[in-house]
Amino acid sequence: MARVARINIAPVRSLALEHREAVELTERGVVEDRRFFVRDAANARIVDQLIAGPMVQVKAWTDPEATMLRLTFPDGRVLEGDVQLGDPVETPIHHRVGVGHDVVGPWGPALSEFLGREVVLVRCDRPGGTRTSKPTTLVSDGSLDAIGAVLGAGAVDARRFRMLFELEDAPPHVEDTWIGGCVSVGDAVLRVGGGVARCAMTTHDPDTGARDLDTLRAIKEYRGLTDGKDLMFGVWADVVRPGWVRVGDEVAVEPA
């Protein structure tokens, strides 16, 4: 039976994933996940890993209320303190709008120095961050083995796909068979809605942000396009029953 092998959140969108032993799922997912994002200081557009790959090297942590923040840079430098909000801002984010407030203080200057471009940190106004739907995601080790075989690359690091739940002991793409139904994971119940459309971020090394593996070509080669346009890998789900999920919890299909 499939079980949870790793839990990932990104307190700041596109920064390094934080691995948790347990998370509390709400109807909006994990409230700390993607609570912050980075925008360009000049035009208020989002800056993510597609624009600035090295940002994935910066680690982040926040509390559930997003009133505290810690950033850890690759050289070991740590910024930690209270989150102080400035002006309100609305930022276009891939066909959505991120509504929040600029975060004042050392965060923006430190990220700007590291990235070599002037940026501002933004805190989303609502828990759940920039995500307005599809609050949870899952991918299995069998699926990773399948794409690795196509690429001839051996094991493919699941962090490339930045999924909330990585599963082990599962056959290839078993998660696809759950679409339209419900699964229990720990104390929570999820309704699996569909596949996750992939972008070029999956081609980046999850440690450095450098492009190094043609995952999109591989998905197209052995899975094809959905509706003639999307490359799907892994699934998203809504939270039907909130609850805690822990590493090691089994995933069980709920009766129809």
JOPEKA-V517139 format. One line per field, one symbol per residue. ss: DSSP state (2 for helix, 1 for strand, 0 for the rest). burial: # if it has 16 or more other ideal C-beta (glycine too) atoms within 10 Angstrom, else .. A space follows every 50 residues. Layout:
ss->???
burial->???
//
This chain:
ss->00111111100100000111011111001000000111110000010000 00222220111100000111110000011111011111111110011111 11110222222222200011111100000000000111112222222222 20000002222000111100000222220001111001111111111002 22210000001000222222222001000101111111111011110001 111000
burial->.#################.#..####.#############.....##### .##.######.#...#..#.##......#...#.......#.#....### ###.#.##.###.##...######..#####...##########.###.# #....#.###########.#..####.#...#####.######.##.#.. ####.#..#...####.##...#.......#########.....#.#.#. #.....
//
